[in-house]
Amino acid sequence: MDMFHAIVLALVQGLTEFLPISSSAHLILVPVLTGWPDQGLAFDVAVHFGTLAAVVVYFRSELSAMAASWSRSLVDRNPDDEARLAWAVLLGTIPLGLAGLLLHSYVETVLRSPLVIATTTVVFGLLLGYADRVGAQTRCEYRLGAGRIAIIALSQVLALVPGTSRSGITITAGLLVGMERKAAARFSFLLSVPAIAMAGLYEIVNLVESSEPVLWGDLLLGMVVSGISAYLCIHYFRKVLDRFGMRPFVVYRLLLGAVLFALFL
């Protein structure tokens, strides 16, 4: 992999991880459409940890408050809003972790085709637009009961299918259970911390077992570029929500799906 490839792929990961357009789909499609060789497992690990660092740094104050309140709640059994939000994130991650362990091989071998990505891109794009239009948008992330958390948690399992988008499906589910746009996006960002960490650790285990050569310069470049681009993406995505809602991302998904169908059907 040369430097240009590394920068492009890191930008793709950083700019799509937190937008509702599917980072996994874009990372699969770039080599397919350009004819570039597969970037390798080590590079995937590096860019995933770059985006993880971005979300942790961006929400460092919130995560610190949640961790402190959650720890206190284990002792005094009296959780406040921050502790309840931390529990919601932890509980909301369990289905994804279990499904990932059970279905990872199937997803990696069967569901990576461009036509699968085209279908999920369109279907879940339309669902995102529907949720944005009909959702009540009256509930914040601190007021999620067990039922609403379960719906969002189970929806996140669908993100294992390339093209679905983890952020997209959790925001969609959040909107459908009545969350405000920015609250649904923020809860999705918080859910991404354990989700990306689990994916990264799983990839590290596979990397340790492989004989793939490690090009440390490419890895460092990918981590830095993906981290910076992901941080900026989170910042400006929240601003876009105030003005345009989810419409630009729905339109993008429909256009991308149409192009993929035209190319591969």
VEXVOKE-722498 format. One record per atom (N, C-alpha, C): atom name; residue in three letters; x, y, z; chain. Coordinates in steps of 0.2 Angstrom, whole numbers. Example, Ala and Ser with C-alpha at 12.3 -4.5 7.8 and 13.67 -1.06 7.14 Angstrom:
// VEXVOKE-722498
  a   r    xx    yy    zz c
  N ALA    66   -28    39 A
 CA ALA    62   -22    39 A
  C ALA    66   -16    39 A
  N SER    64   -11    35 A
 CA SER    68    -5    36 A
  C SER    64     0    39 A
This chain:
// VEXVOKE-722498
  a   r    xx    yy    zz c
  N MET     4    -6     0 A
 CA MET     0     0     0 A
  C MET     4     6     0 A
  N ASP     3    11    -5 A
 CA ASP     7    17    -5 A
  C ASP     4    22     0 A
  N MET     7    28     1 A
 CA MET     4    33     5 A
  C MET    -2    36     3 A
  N PHE    -3    37    -4 A
 CA PHE   -10    39    -6 A
  C PHE   -15    35    -4 A
  N HIS   -15    28    -5 A
 CA HIS   -20    23    -4 A
  C HIS   -21    23     4 A
  N ALA   -16    24     8 A
 CA ALA   -17    24    15 A
  C ALA   -21    30    17 A
  N ILE   -20    36    14 A
 CA ILE   -23    42    16 A
  C ILE   -30    42    14 A
  N VAL   -32    39     8 A
 CA VAL   -39    39     5 A
  C VAL   -43    34    10 A
  N LEU   -40    28    11 A
 CA LEU   -44    23    15 A
  C LEU   -45    26    22 A
  N ALA   -40    29    25 A
 CA ALA   -41    32    32 A
  C ALA   -46    37    32 A
  N LEU   -46    42    27 A
 CA LEU   -51    47    26 A
  C LEU   -58    44    26 A
  N VAL   -59    38    22 A
 CA VAL   -65    35    21 A
  C VAL   -68    32    27 A
  N GLN   -63    29    31 A
 CA GLN   -65    26    38 A
  C GLN   -67    32    43 A
  N GLY   -63    37    43 A
 CA GLY   -64    43    47 A
  C GLY   -71    46    46 A
  N LEU   -72    48    39 A
 CA LEU   -78    52    38 A
  C LEU   -84    48    37 A
  N THR   -84    41    37 A
 CA THR   -90    37    37 A
  C THR   -92    33    43 A
  N GLU   -87    33    48 A
 CA GLU   -89    29    54 A
  C GLU   -95    31    58 A
  N PHE   -95    38    58 A
 CA PHE  -100    41    62 A
  C PHE  -106    44    58 A
  N LEU  -105    44    52 A
 CA LEU  -111    46    48 A
  C LEU  -116    40    46 A
  N PRO  -122    41    45 A
 CA PRO  -127    36    44 A
  C PRO  -126    33    37 A
  N ILE  -120    31    35 A
 CA ILE  -119    29    28 A
  C ILE  -115    23    27 A
  N SER  -113    20    32 A
 CA SER  -109    14    33 A
  C SER  -102    14    31 A
  N SER   -98    14    36 A
 CA SER   -90    14    35 A
  C SER   -88     7    32 A
  N SER   -91     2    34 A
 CA SER   -89    -5    32 A
  C SER   -90    -6    24 A
  N ALA   -96    -3    22 A
 CA ALA   -98    -3    15 A
  C ALA   -93     1    11 A
  N HIS   -91     6    13 A
 CA HIS   -86    11     9 A
  C HIS   -79     7     9 A
  N LEU   -77     4    14 A
 CA LEU   -71     1    15 A
  C LEU   -70    -5    10 A
  N ILE   -76    -8     9 A
 CA ILE   -76   -14     5 A
  C ILE   -77   -12    -2 A
  N LEU   -80    -6    -4 A
 CA LEU   -81    -4   -10 A
  C LEU   -75     0   -14 A
  N VAL   -72     3   -10 A
 CA VAL   -66     7   -12 A
  C VAL   -61     2   -16 A
  N PRO   -59    -3   -13 A
 CA PRO   -54    -8   -17 A
  C PRO   -58   -11   -23 A
  N VAL   -64   -12   -22 A
 CA VAL   -68   -16   -28 A
  C VAL   -68   -11   -34 A
  N LEU   -70    -5   -32 A
 CA LEU   -71     0   -38 A
  C LEU   -65     3   -41 A
  N THR   -59     3   -37 A
 CA THR   -53     6   -39 A
  C THR   -48     0   -41 A
  N GLY   -49    -6   -40 A
 CA GLY   -44   -11   -41 A
  C GLY   -38   -11   -37 A
  N TRP   -39    -8   -31 A
 CA TRP   -33    -8   -26 A
  C TRP   -33   -14   -23 A
  N PRO   -27   -17   -21 A
 CA PRO   -27   -23   -16 A
  C PRO   -30   -21   -10 A
  N ASP   -32   -27    -7 A
 CA ASP   -35   -26     0 A
  C ASP   -30   -23     5 A
  N GLN   -32   -19     9 A
 CA GLN   -28   -15    13 A
  C GLN   -25   -19    19 A
  N GLY   -28   -25    21 A
 CA GLY   -25   -29    26 A
  C GLY   -28   -28    33 A
  N LEU   -28   -33    37 A
 CA LEU   -31   -33    43 A
  C LEU   -27   -28    48 A
  N ALA   -21   -27    47 A
 CA ALA   -17   -23    52 A
  C ALA   -19   -15    51 A
  N PHE   -20   -13    44 A
 CA PHE   -23    -7    43 A
  C PHE   -30    -6    45 A
  N ASP   -34   -11    45 A
 CA ASP   -41   -10    47 A
  C ASP   -41    -9    55 A
  N VAL   -36   -12    59 A
 CA VAL   -36   -11    66 A
  C VAL   -33    -4    67 A
  N ALA   -29    -2    63 A
 CA ALA   -26     5    65 A
  C ALA   -31    11    64 A
  N VAL   -35    10    58 A
 CA VAL   -40    15    57 A
  C VAL   -46    15    62 A
  N HIS   -48     9    64 A
 CA HIS   -53     8    69 A
  C HIS   -51    11    75 A
  N PHE   -45    10    78 A
 CA PHE   -43    14    84 A
  C PHE   -42    21    83 A
  N GLY   -40    23    77 A
 CA GLY   -40    31    76 A
  C GLY   -47    34    77 A
  N THR   -52    30    74 A
 CA THR   -59    33    75 A
  C THR   -61    32    83 A
  N LEU   -59    27    86 A
 CA LEU   -61    26    93 A
  C LEU   -58    32    97 A
  N ALA   -51    33    96 A
 CA ALA   -48    39    99 A
  C ALA   -52    45    98 A
  N ALA   -54    46    92 A
 CA ALA   -58    53    90 A
  C ALA   -64    53    95 A
  N VAL   -68    48    95 A
 CA VAL   -75    49    99 A
  C VAL   -73    49   106 A
  N VAL   -68    46   109 A
 CA VAL   -67    46   116 A
  C VAL   -64    53   118 A
  N VAL   -60    56   113 A
 CA VAL   -58    63   115 A
  C VAL   -63    68   114 A
  N TYR   -67    67   109 A
 CA TYR   -73    72   108 A
  C TYR   -78    72   114 A
  N PHE   -79    66   116 A
 CA PHE   -84    65   122 A
  C PHE   -81    64   129 A
  N ARG   -75    66   129 A
 CA ARG   -71    65   135 A
  C ARG   -74    67   142 A
  N SER   -77    73   142 A
 CA SER   -80    75   148 A
  C SER   -86    71   150 A
  N GLU   -91    69   144 A
 CA GLU   -96    65   146 A
  C GLU   -95    58   148 A
  N LEU   -90    55   145 A
 CA LEU   -88    49   146 A
  C LEU   -85    48   153 A
  N SER   -81    53   155 A
 CA SER   -78    54   162 A
  C SER   -84    54   167 A
  N ALA   -89    58   166 A
 CA ALA   -94    59   171 A
  C ALA   -98    53   171 A
  N MET   -99    49   165 A
 CA MET  -103    43   165 A
  C MET  -100    38   169 A
  N ALA   -93    37   168 A
 CA ALA   -89    32   172 A
  C ALA   -89    33   179 A
  N ALA   -88    40   181 A
 CA ALA   -88    41   188 A
  C ALA   -95    40   192 A
  N SER  -100    42   188 A
 CA SER  -107    40   191 A
  C SER  -109    33   191 A
  N TRP  -107    29   186 A
 CA TRP  -108    22   185 A
  C TRP  -105    19   191 A
  N SER   -98    21   192 A
 CA SER   -94    17   198 A
  C SER   -98    19   205 A
  N ARG  -100    25   206 A
 CA ARG  -103    26   212 A
  C ARG  -110    22   213 A
  N SER  -113    21   207 A
 CA SER  -120    18   207 A
  C SER  -119    11   209 A
  N LEU  -113     8   208 A
 CA LEU  -112     1   210 A
  C LEU  -111     0   218 A
  N VAL  -110     6   221 A
 CA VAL  -109     6   228 A
  C VAL  -115     8   232 A
  N ASP  -118    14   230 A
 CA ASP  -124    17   233 A
  C ASP  -131    14   231 A
  N ARG  -131    11   225 A
 CA ARG  -137     8   222 A
  C ARG  -142    14   220 A
  N ASN  -139    20   219 A
 CA ASN  -144    25   218 A
  C ASN  -141    29   212 A
  N PRO  -142    26   206 A
 CA PRO  -140    29   200 A
  C PRO  -143    36   198 A
  N ASP  -139    41   196 A
 CA ASP  -141    47   193 A
  C ASP  -142    47   186 A
  N ASP  -143    52   182 A
 CA ASP  -144    52   175 A
  C ASP  -138    49   171 A
  N GLU  -132    51   173 A
 CA GLU  -126    49   170 A
  C GLU  -125    42   171 A
  N ALA  -126    39   177 A
 CA ALA  -125    32   178 A
  C ALA  -130    28   174 A
  N ARG  -137    31   173 A
 CA ARG  -142    27   169 A
  C ARG  -140    27   162 A
  N LEU  -137    33   160 A
 CA LEU  -135    33   153 A
  C LEU  -129    28   152 A
  N ALA  -124    27   156 A
 CA ALA  -119    22   156 A
  C ALA  -122    15   156 A
  N TRP  -126    14   160 A
 CA TRP  -130     7   160 A
  C TRP  -133     6   153 A
  N ALA  -136    11   150 A
 CA ALA  -140    10   144 A
  C ALA  -135     9   138 A
  N VAL  -129    12   138 A
 CA VAL  -124    11   133 A
  C VAL  -121     3   134 A
  N LEU  -120     1   140 A
 CA LEU  -117    -5   142 A
  C LEU  -122   -11   140 A
  N LEU  -128   -10   142 A
 CA LEU  -133   -15   140 A
  C LEU  -135   -15   133 A
  N GLY  -135    -9   130 A
 CA GLY  -136    -8   122 A
  C GLY  -131   -11   118 A
  N THR  -125   -13   121 A
 CA THR  -120   -16   117 A
  C THR  -120   -24   117 A
  N ILE  -123   -27   122 A
 CA ILE  -123   -34   123 A
  C ILE  -125   -38   117 A
  N PRO  -131   -36   114 A
 CA PRO  -133   -40   108 A
  C PRO  -128   -40   102 A
  N LEU  -125   -34   101 A
 CA LEU  -120   -33    96 A
  C LEU  -114   -38    97 A
  N GLY  -112   -38   103 A
 CA GLY  -106   -42   105 A
  C GLY  -107   -49   104 A
  N LEU  -113   -52   106 A
 CA LEU  -115   -59   105 A
  C LEU  -116   -61    98 A
  N ALA  -120   -56    94 A
 CA ALA  -121   -58    87 A
  C ALA  -114   -58    83 A
  N GLY  -110   -53    85 A
 CA GLY  -104   -53    82 A
  C GLY   -99   -59    82 A
  N LEU   -99   -62    88 A
 CA LEU   -96   -68    89 A
  C LEU   -99   -74    86 A
  N LEU  -105   -74    85 A
 CA LEU  -109   -80    82 A
  C LEU  -109   -79    75 A
  N LEU  -109   -73    72 A
 CA LEU  -111   -72    65 A
  C LEU  -105   -69    61 A
  N HIS   -99   -68    64 A
 CA HIS   -94   -64    61 A
  C HIS   -92   -68    54 A
  N SER   -91   -74    55 A
 CA SER   -88   -78    49 A
  C SER   -93   -78    43 A
  N TYR  -100   -79    45 A
 CA TYR  -105   -78    39 A
  C TYR  -105   -72    36 A
  N VAL  -105   -66    40 A
 CA VAL  -105   -59    38 A
  C VAL   -99   -58    33 A
  N GLU   -93   -60    35 A
 CA GLU   -87   -59    32 A
  C GLU   -86   -63    25 A
  N THR   -90   -69    25 A
 CA THR   -89   -73    18 A
  C THR   -95   -72    14 A
  N VAL  -101   -71    16 A
 CA VAL  -107   -71    12 A
  C VAL  -110   -64    11 A
  N LEU  -110   -60    15 A
 CA LEU  -113   -54    15 A
  C LEU  -109   -48    12 A
  N ARG  -103   -49    10 A
 CA ARG   -99   -43     8 A
  C ARG  -100   -41     0 A
  N SER  -105   -44    -3 A
 CA SER  -105   -42   -10 A
  C SER  -108   -35   -12 A
  N PRO  -106   -32   -17 A
 CA PRO  -109   -26   -19 A
  C PRO  -116   -25   -19 A
  N LEU  -120   -31   -21 A
 CA LEU  -127   -31   -22 A
  C LEU  -130   -31   -15 A
  N VAL  -127   -34   -10 A
 CA VAL  -130   -34    -3 A
  C VAL  -129   -27    -1 A
  N ILE  -123   -24    -2 A
 CA ILE  -122   -17     0 A
  C ILE  -127   -12    -3 A
  N ALA  -128   -13    -9 A
 CA ALA  -133    -9   -13 A
  C ALA  -140    -9   -10 A
  N THR  -142   -16    -8 A
 CA THR  -149   -17    -6 A
  C THR  -149   -14     1 A
  N THR  -145   -15     6 A
 CA THR  -145   -12    13 A
  C THR  -144    -5    13 A
  N THR  -140    -2     8 A
 CA THR  -139     5     8 A
  C THR  -146     9     6 A
  N VAL  -150     6     1 A
 CA VAL  -156     9    -1 A
  C VAL  -161     8     5 A
  N VAL  -162     1     7 A
 CA VAL  -168     0    12 A
  C VAL  -167     4    18 A
  N PHE  -161     4    21 A
 CA PHE  -160     7    27 A
  C PHE  -160    15    27 A
  N GLY  -158    17    21 A
 CA GLY  -158    24    19 A
  C GLY  -166    26    19 A
  N LEU  -170    23    16 A
 CA LEU  -177    24    16 A
  C LEU  -180    24    23 A
  N LEU  -178    19    27 A
 CA LEU  -180    18    34 A
  C LEU  -178    24    38 A
  N LEU  -172    26    37 A
 CA LEU  -169    32    41 A
  C LEU  -173    39    39 A
  N GLY  -175    39    33 A
 CA GLY  -179    45    31 A
  C GLY  -186    45    34 A
  N TYR  -189    39    34 A
 CA TYR  -195    38    37 A
  C TYR  -195    40    45 A
  N ALA  -190    37    48 A
 CA ALA  -190    38    55 A
  C ALA  -189    46    57 A
  N ASP  -185    49    52 A
 CA ASP  -184    56    53 A
  C ASP  -190    60    52 A
  N ARG  -194    58    48 A
 CA ARG  -201    61    46 A
  C ARG  -206    60    52 A
  N VAL  -207    54    54 A
 CA VAL  -212    52    58 A
  C VAL  -211    52    66 A
  N GLY  -204    52    67 A
 CA GLY  -202    51    74 A
  C GLY  -205    57    79 A
  N ALA  -207    56    85 A
 CA ALA  -210    61    89 A
  C ALA  -204    66    91 A
  N GLN  -198    64    92 A
 CA GLN  -192    69    93 A
  C GLN  -194    73   100 A
  N THR  -196    69   105 A
 CA THR  -197    73   111 A
  C THR  -193    70   117 A
  N ARG  -189    65   116 A
 CA ARG  -186    61   121 A
  C ARG  -178    62   121 A
  N CYS  -175    63   127 A
 CA CYS  -168    64   127 A
  C CYS  -165    57   128 A
  N GLU  -158    57   128 A
 CA GLU  -155    51   129 A
  C GLU  -155    49   137 A
  N TYR  -157    53   141 A
 CA TYR  -157    52   148 A
  C TYR  -164    49   150 A
  N ARG  -168    48   146 A
 CA ARG  -175    46   147 A
  C ARG  -177    40   143 A
  N LEU  -172    35   143 A
 CA LEU  -174    29   139 A
  C LEU  -175    23   144 A
  N GLY  -181    21   143 A
 CA GLY  -183    15   147 A
  C GLY  -180     9   144 A
  N ALA  -181     3   148 A
 CA ALA  -178    -3   146 A
  C ALA  -181    -6   139 A
  N GLY  -187    -4   137 A
 CA GLY  -190    -6   131 A
  C GLY  -186    -3   125 A
  N ARG  -185     4   126 A
 CA ARG  -182     8   121 A
  C ARG  -175     6   120 A
  N ILE  -171     5   125 A
 CA ILE  -164     3   125 A
  C ILE  -164    -4   121 A
  N ALA  -169    -8   123 A
 CA ALA  -168   -15   119 A
  C ALA  -169   -14   112 A
  N ILE  -174   -10   110 A
 CA ILE  -175    -9   103 A
  C ILE  -169    -6    99 A
  N ILE  -166    -1   102 A
 CA ILE  -160     1    99 A
  C ILE  -154    -4    99 A
  N ALA  -153    -7   105 A
 CA ALA  -148   -13   105 A
  C ALA  -149   -18   100 A
  N LEU  -155   -20    99 A
 CA LEU  -156   -26    94 A
  C LEU  -155   -23    87 A
  N SER  -157   -17    86 A
 CA SER  -156   -14    79 A
  C SER  -149   -14    78 A
  N GLN  -145   -13    83 A
 CA GLN  -137   -12    81 A
  C GLN  -134   -18    78 A
  N VAL  -138   -24    80 A
 CA VAL  -135   -31    77 A
  C VAL  -136   -30    69 A
  N LEU  -141   -27    67 A
 CA LEU  -141   -27    59 A
  C LEU  -135   -23    56 A
  N ALA  -131   -19    60 A
 CA ALA  -125   -16    57 A
  C ALA  -120   -21    55 A
  N LEU  -120   -27    58 A
 CA LEU  -116   -32    55 A
  C LEU  -116   -33    48 A
  N VAL  -122   -32    45 A
 CA VAL  -123   -33    38 A
  C VAL  -120   -26    34 A
  N PRO  -115   -27    30 A
 CA PRO  -112   -21    27 A
  C PRO  -117   -17    23 A
  N GLY  -117   -11    23 A
 CA GLY  -121    -6    20 A
  C GLY  -127    -4    25 A
  N THR  -128    -7    30 A
 CA THR  -133    -5    35 A
  C THR  -131     2    39 A
  N SER  -125     2    41 A
 CA SER  -122     7    45 A
  C SER  -124     7    52 A
  N ARG  -119     6    57 A
 CA ARG  -121     6    64 A
  C ARG  -124    12    66 A
  N SER  -120    18    65 A
 CA SER  -123    24    67 A
  C SER  -130    25    64 A
  N GLY  -131    23    57 A
 CA GLY  -137    25    54 A
  C GLY  -143    21    57 A
  N ILE  -142    14    59 A
 CA ILE  -147    10    61 A
  C ILE  -149    12    69 A
  N THR  -144    14    73 A
 CA THR  -145    16    79 A
  C THR  -149    23    80 A
  N ILE  -147    27    75 A
 CA ILE  -150    34    75 A
  C ILE  -157    33    73 A
  N THR  -158    28    68 A
 CA THR  -165    27    65 A
  C THR  -169    24    71 A
  N ALA  -167    19    74 A
 CA ALA  -171    16    80 A
  C ALA  -172    21    85 A
  N GLY  -167    26    87 A
 CA GLY  -168    31    92 A
  C GLY  -174    36    90 A
  N LEU  -174    37    83 A
 CA LEU  -179    42    81 A
  C LEU  -186    38    81 A
  N LEU  -186    32    80 A
 CA LEU  -192    28    80 A
  C LEU  -195    27    87 A
  N VAL  -191    27    92 A
 CA VAL  -194    27    99 A
  C VAL  -195    34   102 A
  N GLY  -194    39    98 A
 CA GLY  -196    46   100 A
  C GLY  -190    50   102 A
  N MET  -184    49   101 A
 CA MET  -179    53   103 A
  C MET  -178    59    98 A
  N GLU  -175    64   101 A
 CA GLU  -173    70    97 A
  C GLU  -168    68    92 A
  N ARG  -167    72    87 A
 CA ARG  -161    70    82 A
  C ARG  -155    70    86 A
  N LYS  -153    76    89 A
 CA LYS  -146    76    92 A
  C LYS  -145    71    98 A
  N ALA  -151    70   101 A
 CA ALA  -150    65   107 A
  C ALA  -149    58   104 A
  N ALA  -153    56    98 A
 CA ALA  -151    50    95 A
  C ALA  -144    49    92 A
  N ALA  -142    55    89 A
 CA ALA  -135    55    87 A
  C ALA  -130    54    92 A
  N ARG  -131    58    98 A
 CA ARG  -126    57   104 A
  C ARG  -126    50   107 A
  N PHE  -132    47   107 A
 CA PHE  -132    41   110 A
  C PHE  -129    36   105 A
  N SER  -130    37    99 A
 CA SER  -126    32    94 A
  C SER  -119    33    95 A
  N PHE  -116    39    96 A
 CA PHE  -109    40    96 A
  C PHE  -107    37   103 A
  N LEU  -110    37   108 A
 CA LEU  -108    34   114 A
  C LEU  -108    26   114 A
  N LEU  -113    24   110 A
 CA LEU  -113    17   109 A
  C LEU  -107    14   104 A
  N SER  -105    19   100 A
 CA SER   -99    17    96 A
  C SER   -93    16   100 A
  N VAL   -92    18   106 A
 CA VAL   -86    17   110 A
  C VAL   -85    10   111 A
  N PRO   -89     6   115 A
 CA PRO   -88    -1   116 A
  C PRO   -89    -5   109 A
  N ALA   -93    -3   104 A
 CA ALA   -94    -6    98 A
  C ALA   -87    -6    94 A
  N ILE   -84     0    93 A
 CA ILE   -78     0    90 A
  C ILE   -72    -4    94 A
  N ALA   -72    -3   100 A
 CA ALA   -67    -6   104 A
  C ALA   -67   -14   104 A
  N MET   -74   -17   104 A
 CA MET   -74   -24   103 A
  C MET   -72   -26    96 A
  N ALA   -74   -22    91 A
 CA ALA   -72   -24    84 A
  C ALA   -64   -24    83 A
  N GLY   -61   -19    86 A
 CA GLY   -54   -18    86 A
  C GLY   -50   -23    90 A
  N LEU   -53   -25    95 A
 CA LEU   -49   -31    99 A
  C LEU   -50   -37    96 A
  N TYR   -56   -38    92 A
 CA TYR   -57   -45    89 A
  C TYR   -52   -45    83 A
  N GLU   -51   -39    79 A
 CA GLU   -46   -39    74 A
  C GLU   -39   -40    76 A
  N ILE   -37   -37    82 A
 CA ILE   -31   -38    85 A
  C ILE   -29   -46    86 A
  N VAL   -34   -49    89 A
 CA VAL   -33   -57    90 A
  C VAL   -32   -60    83 A
  N ASN   -36   -58    78 A
 CA ASN   -34   -61    72 A
  C ASN   -28   -59    69 A
  N LEU   -26   -53    70 A
 CA LEU   -19   -51    68 A
  C LEU   -13   -54    71 A
  N VAL   -14   -56    78 A
 CA VAL    -9   -59    81 A
  C VAL    -8   -66    78 A
  N GLU   -13   -69    76 A
 CA GLU   -13   -76    74 A
  C GLU   -11   -76    66 A
  N SER   -11   -71    63 A
 CA SER    -9   -71    56 A
  C SER    -1   -69    55 A
  N SER     1   -71    49 A
 CA SER     8   -69    47 A
  C SER     9   -63    43 A
  N GLU     4   -59    43 A
 CA GLU     4   -53    39 A
  C GLU     9   -48    41 A
  N PRO    13   -46    36 A
 CA PRO    19   -41    38 A
  C PRO    15   -34    40 A
  N VAL    19   -31    45 A
 CA VAL    16   -25    48 A
  C VAL    20   -19    46 A
  N LEU    17   -14    42 A
 CA LEU    20    -8    39 A
  C LEU    19    -3    44 A
  N TRP    23    -1    49 A
 CA TRP    21     3    54 A
  C TRP    20    10    52 A
  N GLY    23    12    47 A
 CA GLY    22    19    44 A
  C GLY    15    20    42 A
  N ASP    13    15    38 A
 CA ASP     6    15    35 A
  C ASP     1    15    41 A
  N LEU     2    11    46 A
 CA LEU    -3    11    51 A
  C LEU    -3    17    55 A
  N LEU     3    20    57 A
 CA LEU     3    27    60 A
  C LEU    -1    32    56 A
  N LEU     1    32    50 A
 CA LEU    -3    37    45 A
  C LEU   -10    36    45 A
  N GLY   -12    30    45 A
 CA GLY   -19    28    44 A
  C GLY   -23    30    51 A
  N MET   -20    29    56 A
 CA MET   -23    30    63 A
  C MET   -24    38    64 A
  N VAL   -19    42    62 A
 CA VAL   -19    49    63 A
  C VAL   -24    52    58 A
  N VAL   -24    50    52 A
 CA VAL   -29    53    47 A
  C VAL   -36    51    49 A
  N SER   -37    45    51 A
 CA SER   -44    43    52 A
  C SER   -46    46    59 A
  N GLY   -42    47    63 A
 CA GLY   -44    50    70 A
  C GLY   -45    57    69 A
  N ILE   -41    61    65 A
 CA ILE   -43    68    64 A
  C ILE   -49    69    60 A
  N SER   -50    65    55 A
 CA SER   -56    66    50 A
  C SER   -62    64    54 A
  N ALA   -62    59    58 A
 CA ALA   -67    57    62 A
  C ALA   -69    62    67 A
  N TYR   -65    65    71 A
 CA TYR   -66    70    75 A
  C TYR   -70    76    72 A
  N LEU   -67    78    66 A
 CA LEU   -71    84    63 A
  C LEU   -77    82    60 A
  N CYS   -78    75    58 A
 CA CYS   -84    73    56 A
  C CYS   -90    73    61 A
  N ILE   -88    71    67 A
 CA ILE   -93    71    73 A
  C ILE   -95    78    74 A
  N HIS   -90    83    74 A
 CA HIS   -92    90    76 A
  C HIS   -96    93    71 A
  N TYR   -95    92    64 A
 CA TYR   -99    95    59 A
  C TYR  -106    91    58 A
  N PHE  -106    85    59 A
 CA PHE  -112    81    58 A
  C PHE  -117    84    63 A
  N ARG  -115    85    69 A
 CA ARG  -120    88    74 A
  C ARG  -123    95    72 A
  N LYS  -119    99    68 A
 CA LYS  -121   105    66 A
  C LYS  -126   104    60 A
  N VAL  -124    99    56 A
 CA VAL  -129    98    50 A
  C VAL  -136    96    52 A
  N LEU  -136    92    58 A
 CA LEU  -143    90    60 A
  C LEU  -147    95    62 A
  N ASP  -144   101    64 A
 CA ASP  -149   107    66 A
  C ASP  -152   110    60 A
  N ARG  -149   110    55 A
 CA ARG  -151   113    49 A
  C ARG  -155   109    44 A
  N PHE  -152   103    43 A
 CA PHE  -155    99    37 A
  C PHE  -158    92    40 A
  N GLY  -157    90    46 A
 CA GLY  -159    84    48 A
  C GLY  -156    78    44 A
  N MET  -159    73    43 A
 CA MET  -156    67    40 A
  C MET  -157    67    32 A
  N ARG  -160    72    30 A
 CA ARG  -161    71    22 A
  C ARG  -155    71    18 A
  N PRO  -150    74    19 A
 CA PRO  -144    74    15 A
  C PRO  -141    67    15 A
  N PHE  -141    63    20 A
 CA PHE  -139    56    21 A
  C PHE  -143    51    17 A
  N VAL  -150    53    18 A
 CA VAL  -154    48    14 A
  C VAL  -153    49     7 A
  N VAL  -153    55     4 A
 CA VAL  -152    56    -3 A
  C VAL  -145    53    -5 A
  N TYR  -140    54    -1 A
 CA TYR  -133    51    -3 A
  C TYR  -134    43    -3 A
  N ARG  -137    40     2 A
 CA ARG  -138    33     2 A
  C ARG  -142    30    -4 A
  N LEU  -147    34    -6 A
 CA LEU  -151    32   -12 A
  C LEU  -147    32   -19 A
  N LEU  -143    38   -19 A
 CA LEU  -139    39   -25 A
  C LEU  -134    33   -25 A
  N LEU  -130    32   -20 A
 CA LEU  -125    27   -20 A
  C LEU  -128    20   -21 A
  N GLY  -134    18   -19 A
 CA GLY  -137    12   -20 A
  C GLY  -139    11   -27 A
  N ALA  -141    17   -30 A
 CA ALA  -143    17   -38 A
  C ALA  -137    16   -42 A
  N VAL  -131    19   -40 A
 CA VAL  -125    18   -44 A
  C VAL  -123    11   -43 A
  N LEU  -123     8   -37 A
 CA LEU  -121     1   -36 A
  C LEU  -125    -4   -40 A
  N PHE  -131    -3   -40 A
 CA PHE  -136    -7   -44 A
  C PHE  -134    -7   -51 A
  N ALA  -133    -1   -54 A
 CA ALA  -131     0   -61 A
  C ALA  -125    -3   -63 A
  N LEU  -120    -3   -58 A
 CA LEU  -113    -6   -59 A
  C LEU  -113   -14   -59 A
  N PHE  -117   -17   -54 A
 CA PHE  -116   -24   -52 A
  C PHE  -122   -28   -54 A
  N LEU  -128   -25   -55 A
 CA LEU  -134   -29   -56 A
  C LEU  -133   -33   -63 A
